[in-house]
Each structure stands twice: as structure tokens, then as C-alpha cells.
Amino acid sequence: MEAVERMVLSNDWITGILLLSLLCMVFAKELFYNRFLNFIILPFNNKYIFLYNKKGLLQNGFHLAFSLFQILNLSLFIYLGSLAWWQESRWGTSFVFPTILVALLGFILLKTGLQLITGYIFDREKLVKSLLFKKISYLNYSTLVLFAANLLLTYLLPQSKAIVLAGFALALLVNIIGWITILKMYQKYLSSHFFYFILYLCALEIAPLVIISSVLNS
């Protein structure tokens, strides 16, 4: 009888990622308690956006802690989601998660940098920073959903396509709510600069997603 090698995936490093994510939340809650309370109700009440839109913007410790939380959990969700569909044979080695993490971080930094440069060139720096703060705030919140999905995919329902789809759908819903809220806030500005808004949307929002989708499907 021929022996068959079986690969057993360890959850130790995933536990470390989830623990680091939890520490980010604890840090944000303990040092910025009032801000944390307003952030938790963000999709239902945009008080957080109005209160903290001009207080440090992207450099604030609370914002940075949740941005780290976002990158960790979004990367982990992509990794665990890939296992639900293609398992280890599709991705190959244990270096997949670091690759996803670095690629995602690079993508976010590049995209944010391009948006800030665009704002500087067109003398709309304050507007772009304010817009970025709002978008990233909703994206950060949506990764709270992904954090819960990552817990389920790691410890209770590994490789569950239903959890992956539910997590993706809820995270997408949060971001859609965010975009609708943002568009309402800038309604007057958009009506007089509609062409530039469409150009921005196509070049810096839609095009990167199309490129990533093409790369993943290749």
C-alpha cells in the first residue's frame, strides 16, 4: 500500500494575525474611546465623519490603527477565500499570504499617493484628503465584518463558500452605504464638476479594480 502525503494547514500564524488585529481594536478603543463609539455606528449614523473629518485626517493614531486592521483582515480574507475555492493547489506555497499582504499594501499606498498627487496638481488637496478620509473610514469599518468572517473561516467553518460570500456581500454593502453618503455630501460640488468626477471615478476607482480582476483571472 503506497503512502499518500497529506498536507495539514496550521492555524498558528493565522491566530497571530487575528490577535494583532484584536490588539489594534483594543488600542483604538482604549486610547480613543469616544471616537471608537462614534466609529462603531458609522453605517447608521455619519456623526463620526462630521466630528473627525478635520482632526488629523489620515495621520491620526485611531485612523492608522484601523488602517492596519483593514490591511491585515482584507489580506487574510482574500487568502482564506481563495482556499475555499481553489485550496492549496491553486496558490502553491505558504508564502501566499505575505505576497497578498505586500501586494495589497503596495496597491493601497500607490492608489492613495496618486489621489493625493492629483489633488495637489489640481489645487484640490483639502478636498481629496477629506474624500480619502471618508472612503477609508468606511473601508476600515467594512473589515470589521471581514474580521468576523475570518474567525469563522479559521475556527468554525473552514473553506466555507457561504461565509466568504456573506462576508464579501456585507463588506460591499457597508462601502456602498459609504459611497452614497459621500455623494450626498458632495452633491453641489459634483453638479458643477461632473466631468472631473467621472474621470476620477474611471481612472482611480474602477480601472485599478479591473486590472486586479484581470490579473487574478489570468
C-alpha positions in Angstrom: 0.0 0.0 0.0 1.5 3.3 -1.1 1.7 6.1 1.4 0.0 9.3 0.4 1.4 12.6 1.7 -1.2 14.8 3.3 -0.8 18.5 4.0 -2.1 19.7 7.3 -2.5 23.5 7.4 -1.5 25.2 10.7 -3.7 27.9 12.1 -0.9 29.3 14.4 0.2 32.1 12.1 -3.5 33.0 11.4 -4.1 33.2 15.1 -1.2 35.6 15.3 -2.8 37.8 12.6 -6.2 37.8 14.3 -4.6 38.5 17.7 -2.7 41.5 16.2 -6.0 42.7 14.6 -7.6 42.5 18.0 -4.8 44.5 19.6 -5.4 47.2 17.0 -9.0 47.4 18.1 -8.1 47.4 21.8 -5.6 50.2 21.2 -8.1 52.3 19.3 -10.8 51.7 21.9 -8.7 52.4 25.0 -6.9 55.5 23.6 -9.7 57.0 21.6 -12.8 55.7 23.4 -15.3 58.4 22.3 -14.1 58.2 18.8 -14.4 54.4 18.8 -18.0 54.7 20.0 -18.9 57.0 17.1 -17.0 54.8 14.6 -18.9 51.7 15.6 -22.2 53.2 14.4 -20.7 54.7 11.2 -23.0 53.0 8.7 -26.1 54.0 10.7 -25.0 57.5 11.7 -22.3 59.6 10.0 -21.6 61.6 13.1 -18.1 60.2 13.1 -17.4 61.7 9.6 -18.6 65.2 10.7 -16.7 65.1 14.0 -13.3 63.9 12.9 -13.1 64.9 9.2 -10.7 67.8 10.0 -9.0 66.4 13.1 -5.7 64.9 11.9 -7.4 63.1 8.9 -5.1 60.3 7.8 -2.4 60.8 10.3 -4.5 60.2 13.5 -3.5 57.2 15.7 -7.0 55.9 15.7 -7.2 56.0 11.9 -3.8 54.4 11.5 -4.7 51.6 13.9 -7.8 50.7 11.9 -6.0 51.1 8.6 -3.5 48.4 9.8 -6.6 46.3 11.0 -8.0 46.8 7.5 -4.9 45.6 5.6 -4.4 42.6 7.9 -8.0 41.4 7.7 -8.6 42.1 4.0 -5.4 40.2 3.1 -6.4 37.3 5.4 -9.9 37.2 3.9 -8.6 37.1 0.4 -6.3 34.2 1.4 -9.0 32.2 3.2 -11.5 32.9 0.5 -9.0 31.6 -2.1 -8.7 28.4 -0.1 -12.5 28.0 -0.2 -12.5 27.9 -4.0 -9.1 26.7 -5.1 -7.4 25.2 -2.0 -3.7 24.9 -1.7 -3.1 23.6 -5.3 -4.1 27.0 -6.8 -1.8 29.1 -4.8 1.1 26.8 -4.1 3.2 27.7 -1.1 3.0 29.2 2.4 4.3 32.5 1.1 0.9 33.3 -0.4 -0.4 35.4 2.5 2.7 37.6 2.7 2.5 38.1 -1.1 -1.1 39.1 -0.8 -0.3 41.4 2.1 2.6 43.2 0.3 0.6 43.4 -2.9 -2.4 44.9 -1.2 -0.3 47.3 0.9 1.5 48.4 -2.3 -1.7 48.9 -4.2 -3.3 51.0 -1.4 -0.2 53.2 -1.0 0.1 53.7 -4.7 -3.6 54.5 -5.2 -3.6 56.9 -2.2 -0.4 58.5 -3.4 -1.8 59.1 -6.9 -5.0 60.6 -5.4 -3.0 63.0 -3.2 -0.8 64.0 -6.1 -3.9 64.6 -8.3 -5.4 66.8 -5.6 -2.1 68.8 -5.4 -1.9 69.2 -9.2 -5.5 70.5 -9.5 -5.3 72.5 -6.3 -7.8 70.4 -4.5 -5.6 69.0 -1.8 -8.1 69.6 1.1 -10.9 68.1 -0.9 -9.0 65.0 -1.8 -7.8 64.5 1.8 -11.3 64.8 3.1 -12.6 62.4 0.5 -9.9 59.9 1.3 -10.7 60.1 5.0 -14.3 59.3 4.4 -13.7 56.4 1.9 -11.0 54.8 4.1 -13.2 55.2 7.2 -16.0 53.1 5.6 -13.5 50.6 4.2 -12.0 50.3 7.7 -15.4 49.6 9.1 -16.2 47.0 6.5 -13.2 45.0 7.6 -14.9 44.5 11.0 -17.2 42.3 9.0 -14.3 40.5 7.4 -12.7 40.0 10.8 -15.8 38.1 12.0 -15.7 36.1 8.7 -12.0 35.3 9.2 -12.7 34.0 12.7 -15.5 31.7 11.3 -13.3 30.5 8.4 -10.4 29.8 10.7 -12.0 28.1 13.7 -15.6 27.0 12.9 -16.3 26.7 9.2 -13.0 26.4 7.2 -13.3 26.8 3.5 -17.0 27.7 3.7 -18.0 29.4 0.4 -21.2 30.6 2.2 -19.2 32.5 4.8 -16.9 34.0 2.1 -19.9 35.2 0.0 -21.7 36.6 3.1 -18.6 38.4 4.3 -18.0 39.9 0.9 -21.6 40.9 0.4 -21.8 42.6 3.9 -18.5 44.4 3.4 -19.6 45.6 0.0 -22.9 46.8 1.4 -21.0 48.9 4.0 -18.9 50.5 1.3 -21.9 51.2 -0.9 -23.6 53.0 2.0 -20.4 54.9 2.4 -20.3 56.0 -1.2 -23.9 57.0 -1.2 -23.3 59.1 1.9 -20.2 60.7 0.3 -22.0 61.5 -2.9 -24.8 63.2 -0.9 -22.2 65.3 0.9 -20.6 66.5 -2.3 -23.7 66.8 -4.3 -23.4 70.5 -5.0 -19.7 70.2 -5.9 -20.4 67.3 -8.3 -23.1 69.1 -10.1 -20.6 71.7 -11.2 -17.6 69.4 -11.7 -19.4 66.3 -13.1 -16.9 65.6 -15.9 -13.9 65.6 -13.4 -15.8 63.3 -11.1 -16.4 60.8 -13.9 -12.8 61.0 -14.9 -11.7 60.4 -11.3 -14.1 57.5 -10.9 -12.9 55.7 -14.0 -9.2 56.4 -13.6 -8.6 55.9 -9.9 -11.5 53.8 -8.7 -12.8 51.5 -11.4 -9.6 51.0 -13.5 -7.5 49.5 -10.6 -10.2 47.0 -9.8 -10.5 45.9 -13.5 -6.7 45.5 -13.6 -6.6 43.4 -10.4 -9.5 41.3 -11.7 -7.7 40.6 -14.9 -4.5 39.6 -13.1 -6.3 37.2 -10.8 -8.2 35.5 -13.7 -5.1 35.2 -15.8 
